[in-house]
Amino acid sequence: MANQATTSMRDHILEVASDLFATRGINATGVDTIVAQAGIAKMTLYKYFKSKEQLIVEYLQKHDDNLRQGLFDRLDANKDNQLNTLINAVMEWIADPEFKGFSFINAFVEFPQAESAVNQVSVEFAQALRNTIAKSAASSGVKKPEILAMQLSLLIEGAAMAEQMQRGSGAIDHARAAAKVLISAAL
């Protein structure tokens, strides 16, 4: 029972912090705000997370896990047209009114110092997304999958930023159309 309570409290803190980081920004969210919103003592937060940085890294990991699992589920369900499935899945996610941007991009902007663990994890997650795209491209017969992966990741990240800045801007439709052109040219 104690282990379940520990996991539950840890998850509760992470969920509260995740929501605050996504809606207010990481640097704008202090430990005191997390503690107040979670209804816990500061000592409780530090019992489960050694530092705010550890909490941020775990928030990024959770967001990345959710993104990749969602992509893998969609790709597994449609083995025949992986690149279009991937693009559609990401664009649907970006179109969701609850979408608050890619956490790894937001974190990278807030932690530009290369020595920062948050920066390093953000860079790793961006590379992991490109690797997922490259793998799908390779399985679709693209001759230079890494190049297409870079092009599509730039398109995805740009569409995410444009849609965040102005909902309903048409960025998603334009990104989908551009992705089709890039994919067709790469095959």
C-alpha positions in Angstrom: 0.0 0.0 0.0 2.8 2.5 0.9 4.4 2.0 -2.5 1.0 2.7 -4.3 0.6 5.9 -2.2 4.2 6.9 -3.1 3.5 6.4 -6.8 0.2 8.1 -6.6 1.7 11.2 -4.8 4.6 11.3 -7.3 2.2 11.1 -10.2 0.0 13.8 -8.7 2.9 16.2 -8.3 4.1 15.4 -11.8 0.6 15.9 -13.3 0.2 19.3 -11.5 3.7 20.5 -12.5 3.1 19.3 -16.1 -0.1 21.3 -16.4 1.5 24.4 -15.0 4.6 24.0 -17.2 2.5 23.6 -20.3 0.1 26.5 -19.5 2.4 29.0 -17.8 5.9 28.1 -18.9 8.6 26.3 -17.1 10.6 29.2 -15.8 7.5 31.1 -14.9 6.3 28.3 -12.7 8.1 28.3 -9.4 8.3 25.5 -6.9 6.0 27.4 -4.5 3.3 27.5 -7.2 3.6 23.8 -7.8 3.4 23.1 -4.1 0.3 25.3 -3.7 -1.5 23.9 -6.7 -0.7 20.3 -5.6 -1.8 21.0 -2.0 1.4 19.6 -0.6 4.4 20.8 1.5 7.6 21.8 -0.2 9.3 19.0 1.7 6.9 16.5 0.0 7.9 17.7 -3.5 11.6 17.3 -2.7 10.9 13.9 -1.2 9.9 12.7 -4.7 12.0 15.0 -6.9 15.5 16.0 -5.8 15.2 19.3 -7.8 13.0 21.3 -10.0 15.3 20.3 -12.9 14.5 16.6 -12.2 10.8 17.4 -12.2 11.2 19.2 -15.5 13.1 16.3 -17.1 10.5 13.9 -16.0 7.7 16.1 -17.4 9.6 16.2 -20.7 10.0 12.4 -20.6 6.3 11.9 -19.9 5.3 14.2 -22.8 7.7 12.5 -25.1 6.5 9.0 -24.1 2.9 10.1 -24.8 3.8 11.6 -28.2 5.8 8.6 -29.3 3.3 6.0 -28.0 0.5 7.8 -29.9 2.6 7.8 -33.0 3.7 4.2 -32.7 0.1 3.1 -32.1 -1.0 4.9 -35.3 1.9 3.5 -37.3 1.3 0.0 -36.1 -2.3 0.2 -37.1 -1.3 1.3 -40.7 1.8 -0.3 -41.9 1.1 0.4 -45.6 1.3 4.2 -45.6 3.5 5.1 -42.6 4.7 8.6 -43.7 1.2 9.9 -44.3 -0.1 8.2 -41.2 2.7 9.9 -39.2 2.0 13.3 -40.7 -1.7 13.0 -40.1 -1.3 11.8 -36.6 1.0 14.7 -35.7 -1.2 17.3 -37.4 -4.3 16.0 -35.6 -2.4 16.3 -32.4 -1.4 19.9 -33.2 -5.0 20.7 -34.2 -6.3 19.6 -30.8 -7.4 22.7 -28.9 -5.7 21.3 -25.8 -2.3 21.2 -27.7 0.1 23.6 -25.9 3.1 23.0 -28.1 5.8 20.4 -28.1 7.3 20.4 -24.6 10.8 19.7 -25.9 10.7 22.8 -28.1 9.2 25.0 -25.3 11.8 23.7 -22.8 14.7 24.2 -25.3 13.7 27.8 -25.7 13.6 28.3 -21.9 16.9 26.5 -21.3 19.2 27.5 -24.1 22.4 26.6 -22.2 23.9 23.5 -23.8 25.1 22.2 -20.4 21.6 22.3 -19.0 20.1 18.8 -18.5 16.8 20.2 -19.7 18.4 21.5 -22.9 20.1 18.2 -23.5 17.0 16.2 -23.0 15.1 18.5 -25.3 17.7 18.0 -28.0 17.5 14.2 -27.5 13.7 14.3 -27.9 13.9 16.3 -31.1 16.4 13.8 -32.5 14.1 10.9 -31.5 11.2 12.5 -33.4 13.5 12.8 -36.5 14.6 9.2 -36.0 11.0 8.0 -35.9 10.3 10.0 -39.1 13.4 8.6 -40.8 12.5 5.0 -39.9 9.1 5.5 -41.4 10.6 7.1 -44.5 13.1 4.2 -44.9 10.3 1.6 -44.6 8.4 3.6 -47.2 11.2 3.3 -49.7 12.6 6.8 -49.4 16.2 6.8 -50.7 17.5 9.5 -48.3 15.3 9.1 -45.2 17.4 11.4 -42.9 17.0 14.3 -45.3 13.3 13.8 -45.6 13.1 13.4 -41.8 14.8 16.8 -41.3 12.5 18.4 -43.8 9.3 17.0 -42.2 10.4 17.7 -38.7 11.0 21.4 -39.7 7.6 21.4 -41.2 6.0 19.8 -38.1 7.7 22.1 -35.7 6.9 25.2 -37.7 3.2 24.1 -38.0 3.1 23.6 -34.3 4.4 27.1 -33.6 2.2 28.8 -36.1 -0.9 27.0 -34.8 0.0 27.9 -31.2 0.4 31.5 -32.1 -2.8 31.7 -34.1 -5.4 28.9 -33.8 -7.1 28.2 -37.1 -4.4 29.9 -39.1 -4.4 27.2 -41.8 -0.9 26.2 -40.9 -1.9 22.6 -40.5 -3.5 22.3 -43.9 -0.5 24.0 -45.5 1.9 21.8 -43.6 0.0 18.7 -44.8 0.1 19.8 -48.4 3.8 20.6 -48.1 4.5 17.3 -46.5 2.8 15.5 -49.5 5.0 17.4 -51.9 8.1 16.5 -49.9 7.2 12.9 -49.6 6.3 12.5 -53.3 9.6 14.1 -54.3 11.6 11.8 -51.9 10.0 8.6 -53.3 
